[in-house]
Amino acid sequence: MKINILAVLFCIILVSCSKEEKQDIDNPNKGEITIEVDESFQSVTEALTERYMALNPQTKINLVVKKEDLALLDFFERKIRVVVLSRELSAKEKETFDKKIDLPWQPAKFAADAVLFVVPKNSALESISMDDIYKELQSEDKRLIFDGTNSSNLNFVAQKFNRKPSELEFSIINGNENVVEQLKKYPDKIGVISYNTISRPFGEEAEKLRNEVKILKIKQGNKTYEPSLSNLKVMTYPFTRILYFLTNEGYYGLGNGFIRFSCTQLGQIVVEKEGLQPYNLYKREVQMR
């Protein structure tokens, strides 16, 4: 009897020590993780990770830029614990999530971004209709330039028209910034980039890119929409998309700590400073004396 009691006590101590060791290595205030993000929304994710690490000096978040589809594959294979996405998962992908992750489906939404259609500053074009965009995606002229295959921009636009990327016609210049910088060489083309690429209000690079292109308004029915924050807030701009985190971390570790921060008021202030629309709105209270 004494031997059994001692064995039970030993197991309890062992489990307790194991948990303490795990928490000591990795918790919201201490540890190291890797997050993968598509280049289209690298800027806002980078700003969030930098702010989080500044508030928690014993943490290190390695941000790896990778095409959205490839980042999702790494997530399913548990090579990373957190991934940033912008599109709905397919039925097959959700099935894979349920099979491999074994956690509730809980996307942590944190910002409204958008896909933009841009032309050189001196272009006479001011707007483009949804029908015209679809026609261009079927044309062998390949006037639309995306930032690469497997990218979030291409995935989102394809999903918008209920098509697979492989069913569409388009040109490629790798990287959102490269699309903008190279667009002047192709005056008859239309670049497809993320809003976050040029949204940072006071960033020198973002300002430079903004000055090089004209953002086309989108015609849908009898109305025309531009990607203003007010339109992103109510999602009337047709190519508004919601950015969200997924995690396969089954405990409250650094990954979940970072996600929680990003979705609460401090993180949402960072999103706002990036020029994007925060997903979670908090009232600003002013105390009058």
C-alpha positions as CSV (number, residue, x, y, z in Angstrom):
1,M,0.0,0.0,0.0
2,K,2.8,2.4,0.9
3,I,4.6,1.5,-2.3
4,N,1.4,2.4,-4.4
5,I,1.0,5.7,-2.6
6,L,4.7,6.6,-3.1
7,A,4.3,5.7,-6.8
8,V,1.2,7.9,-7.2
9,L,3.0,10.8,-5.4
10,F,6.0,10.4,-7.6
11,C,3.8,10.5,-10.8
12,I,2.0,13.7,-9.5
13,I,5.4,15.4,-8.8
14,L,6.7,14.3,-12.2
15,V,3.7,15.7,-14.1
16,S,3.8,18.9,-12.0
17,C,7.5,19.4,-12.8
18,S,6.9,18.6,-16.5
19,K,4.1,21.3,-16.6
20,E,6.3,23.8,-14.7
21,E,9.2,23.1,-17.1
22,K,7.0,23.6,-20.1
23,Q,5.5,26.8,-18.8
24,D,9.0,28.0,-17.8
25,I,10.2,27.5,-21.4
26,D,7.1,28.7,-23.2
27,N,4.3,30.9,-21.8
28,P,2.8,34.2,-22.9
29,N,5.7,36.2,-21.3
30,K,8.6,34.0,-22.1
31,G,9.7,31.7,-25.0
32,E,10.3,31.6,-28.7
33,I,7.9,30.7,-31.6
34,T,7.7,31.1,-35.4
35,I,4.8,32.6,-37.2
36,E,4.3,32.4,-41.0
37,V,2.6,35.1,-42.9
38,D,1.9,36.0,-46.5
39,E,3.9,39.0,-47.8
40,S,0.6,40.8,-48.5
41,F,0.0,41.4,-44.8
42,Q,3.6,41.2,-43.5
43,S,3.6,44.9,-42.4
44,V,0.7,44.7,-39.9
45,T,1.9,41.3,-38.5
46,E,5.4,42.6,-38.1
47,A,4.2,45.7,-36.3
48,L,2.2,43.5,-33.9
49,T,5.1,41.1,-33.2
50,E,7.5,44.0,-32.6
51,R,5.1,45.6,-30.1
52,Y,4.4,42.4,-28.3
53,M,8.1,41.6,-27.9
54,A,8.7,45.2,-26.6
55,L,6.1,44.6,-23.9
56,N,7.5,41.1,-23.2
57,P,11.3,41.3,-23.5
58,Q,11.8,37.5,-22.7
59,T,9.8,36.5,-25.8
60,K,11.1,36.1,-29.4
61,I,8.7,35.8,-32.3
62,N,10.3,34.8,-35.6
63,L,8.3,36.1,-38.5
64,V,8.7,34.0,-41.7
65,V,7.3,35.4,-44.9
66,K,5.8,32.6,-47.0
67,K,3.0,32.2,-49.6
68,E,-0.3,31.7,-48.0
69,D,-0.9,28.1,-49.3
70,L,2.6,27.0,-48.3
71,A,2.3,28.6,-44.8
72,L,-1.0,26.7,-44.3
73,L,0.7,23.4,-45.2
74,D,3.4,24.1,-42.6
75,F,0.7,24.8,-40.1
76,F,-1.0,21.5,-40.7
77,E,2.3,19.6,-40.4
78,R,2.9,21.5,-37.1
79,K,6.1,23.0,-38.3
80,I,4.7,26.3,-36.9
81,R,2.2,27.1,-34.2
82,V,0.6,30.2,-35.7
83,V,-0.4,31.2,-39.2
84,V,-2.0,34.3,-40.6
85,L,-4.7,33.9,-43.2
86,S,-7.2,36.0,-45.2
87,R,-9.4,33.6,-47.0
88,E,-12.0,30.9,-46.1
89,L,-10.6,27.5,-46.0
90,S,-12.0,25.0,-48.4
91,A,-14.0,22.0,-47.2
92,K,-11.0,19.8,-47.7
93,E,-8.8,22.1,-45.7
94,K,-11.3,22.3,-42.9
95,E,-11.4,18.5,-42.9
96,T,-7.6,18.5,-42.7
97,F,-7.8,20.9,-39.8
98,D,-10.2,18.8,-37.8
99,K,-8.1,15.6,-38.5
100,K,-4.7,17.0,-37.8
101,I,-5.1,19.8,-35.3
102,D,-7.7,18.3,-32.9
103,L,-8.8,21.7,-31.6
104,P,-12.0,23.7,-32.0
105,W,-12.2,25.9,-35.2
106,Q,-11.6,29.3,-33.7
107,P,-10.2,31.9,-36.2
108,A,-9.0,34.9,-34.3
109,K,-10.0,37.9,-36.5
110,F,-8.0,41.0,-36.0
111,A,-8.1,43.4,-39.0
112,A,-9.9,44.3,-42.2
113,D,-7.6,44.4,-45.2
114,A,-8.4,44.6,-48.9
115,V,-7.1,43.6,-52.4
116,L,-6.5,46.6,-54.6
117,F,-6.4,47.0,-58.4
118,V,-3.8,49.6,-59.3
119,V,-2.5,51.3,-62.4
120,P,0.3,53.8,-63.1
121,K,-0.4,57.4,-62.0
122,N,-0.7,58.7,-65.5
123,S,-3.2,56.1,-66.6
124,A,-6.6,57.4,-67.8
125,L,-8.3,54.5,-66.1
126,E,-10.3,55.5,-63.0
127,S,-12.4,52.4,-62.2
128,I,-13.1,48.8,-63.2
129,S,-16.2,46.7,-62.8
130,M,-16.5,43.3,-61.3
131,D,-17.6,42.0,-64.7
132,D,-14.5,43.5,-66.3
133,I,-12.2,41.9,-63.7
134,Y,-13.7,38.5,-64.3
135,K,-13.3,39.0,-68.1
136,E,-9.7,39.9,-67.6
137,L,-9.2,36.7,-65.6
138,Q,-10.5,34.7,-68.6
139,S,-8.5,36.6,-71.2
140,E,-5.2,35.3,-72.8
141,D,-4.0,38.9,-72.7
142,K,-3.2,38.4,-69.0
143,R,-3.6,42.1,-68.1
144,L,-3.9,41.4,-64.4
145,I,-0.5,41.1,-62.5
146,F,-0.5,39.2,-59.3
147,D,2.4,38.8,-56.8
148,G,2.8,35.1,-57.4
149,T,1.0,31.7,-57.3
150,N,-0.1,30.4,-54.0
151,S,-0.4,34.0,-52.8
152,S,-3.2,35.4,-50.6
153,N,-4.1,38.0,-53.2
154,L,-4.6,35.4,-56.0
155,N,-6.4,33.0,-53.6
156,F,-8.8,35.7,-52.4
157,V,-9.7,37.0,-55.9
158,A,-10.2,33.5,-57.2
159,Q,-12.4,32.6,-54.3
160,K,-14.4,35.8,-54.8
161,F,-15.4,34.5,-58.3
162,N,-15.8,30.9,-57.1
163,R,-12.9,29.7,-59.2
164,K,-9.6,27.9,-58.5
165,P,-6.4,29.9,-59.3
166,S,-5.5,27.3,-61.9
167,E,-8.7,28.2,-63.8
168,L,-7.7,31.8,-64.2
169,E,-5.4,33.8,-66.6
170,F,-2.9,36.3,-65.2
171,S,0.6,37.5,-65.2
172,I,3.1,37.3,-62.3
173,I,5.7,39.6,-60.8
174,N,6.9,38.2,-57.4
175,G,6.1,40.5,-54.5
176,N,3.6,43.3,-53.9
177,E,6.2,46.0,-53.9
178,N,7.7,44.7,-57.1
179,V,4.3,44.7,-58.7
180,V,4.0,48.4,-57.9
181,E,7.6,49.3,-58.9
182,Q,7.5,47.4,-62.2
183,L,4.0,48.5,-63.2
184,K,5.3,51.6,-65.0
185,K,7.0,49.3,-67.5
186,Y,3.6,47.8,-68.4
187,P,1.2,50.7,-68.8
188,D,-1.6,48.5,-70.2
189,K,-1.5,46.2,-67.2
190,I,-3.3,46.3,-63.9
191,G,-1.5,45.3,-60.7
192,V,-3.2,43.4,-57.9
193,I,-1.8,44.1,-54.5
194,S,-2.7,44.2,-50.8
195,Y,-4.0,47.3,-49.1
196,N,-1.5,46.7,-46.2
197,T,1.4,47.1,-48.7
198,I,0.7,50.8,-48.9
199,S,-1.6,51.5,-45.9
200,R,1.0,52.5,-43.3
201,P,0.3,56.3,-43.0
202,F,3.8,57.4,-42.0
203,G,6.0,54.7,-43.5
204,E,8.4,56.1,-46.1
205,E,8.3,53.0,-48.2
206,A,4.5,52.8,-48.1
207,E,4.3,56.5,-49.0
208,K,6.7,56.1,-51.9
209,L,4.6,53.2,-53.3
210,R,1.3,55.1,-52.9
211,N,2.8,57.9,-55.0
212,E,3.6,55.6,-57.8
213,V,0.1,54.1,-58.5
214,K,-3.5,55.0,-58.8
215,I,-6.0,52.8,-57.0
216,L,-9.0,51.9,-59.2
217,K,-12.5,52.2,-57.8
218,I,-14.6,49.0,-58.1
219,K,-18.0,49.1,-59.9
220,Q,-20.6,46.7,-58.6
221,G,-24.0,47.1,-60.0
222,N,-24.9,50.8,-60.1
223,K,-22.5,51.8,-57.4
224,T,-18.7,52.5,-57.2
225,Y,-16.6,51.7,-54.2
226,E,-13.1,52.7,-53.1
227,P,-11.1,51.0,-50.4
228,S,-11.5,53.6,-47.7
229,L,-11.5,52.6,-44.0
230,S,-15.2,53.5,-43.8
231,N,-16.0,51.0,-46.6
232,L,-13.7,48.4,-45.1
233,K,-15.5,48.8,-41.8
234,V,-18.9,47.9,-43.2
235,M,-17.3,45.7,-46.0
236,T,-19.0,47.5,-48.9
237,Y,-15.7,47.5,-50.9
238,P,-16.1,44.2,-52.8
239,F,-12.6,43.0,-52.1
240,T,-12.6,43.6,-48.4
241,R,-11.0,40.6,-46.5
242,I,-10.7,39.8,-42.8
243,L,-7.2,38.8,-41.5
244,Y,-7.2,36.1,-38.9
245,F,-4.8,33.9,-36.9
246,L,-5.0,30.1,-36.6
247,T,-3.1,28.2,-33.9
248,N,-2.5,24.6,-33.2
249,E,-1.2,25.4,-29.7
250,G,-3.3,23.4,-27.3
251,Y,-2.4,25.4,-24.2
252,Y,-2.0,29.0,-23.2
253,G,1.5,29.5,-24.5
254,L,3.3,32.2,-26.4
255,G,1.3,31.7,-29.5
256,N,-2.1,32.1,-27.8
257,G,-0.7,35.0,-25.7
258,F,0.3,36.8,-28.9
259,I,-3.0,36.2,-30.5
260,R,-4.9,37.4,-27.5
261,F,-2.8,40.6,-27.4
262,S,-3.4,41.2,-31.2
263,C,-7.2,41.0,-30.7
264,T,-7.4,43.2,-27.6
265,Q,-7.3,47.0,-27.4
266,L,-3.5,47.4,-27.4
267,G,-3.1,45.2,-30.5
268,Q,-6.0,46.9,-32.2
269,I,-4.3,50.2,-31.7
270,V,-1.3,48.8,-33.6
271,V,-3.6,47.6,-36.4
272,E,-5.1,51.1,-36.6
273,K,-1.6,52.7,-36.8
274,E,-0.9,50.4,-39.7
275,G,-3.7,52.1,-41.6
276,L,-6.0,49.1,-41.5
277,Q,-9.5,48.8,-40.0
278,P,-9.4,47.1,-36.6
279,Y,-11.7,44.1,-36.4
280,N,-12.5,44.6,-32.7
281,L,-13.8,48.0,-31.9
282,Y,-13.3,49.5,-28.4
283,K,-15.0,52.6,-27.1
284,R,-12.7,55.5,-26.3
285,E,-13.8,57.0,-23.1
286,V,-12.7,60.5,-22.1
287,Q,-13.1,61.5,-18.4
288,M,-14.2,65.1,-18.0
289,R,-13.5,67.0,-14.9
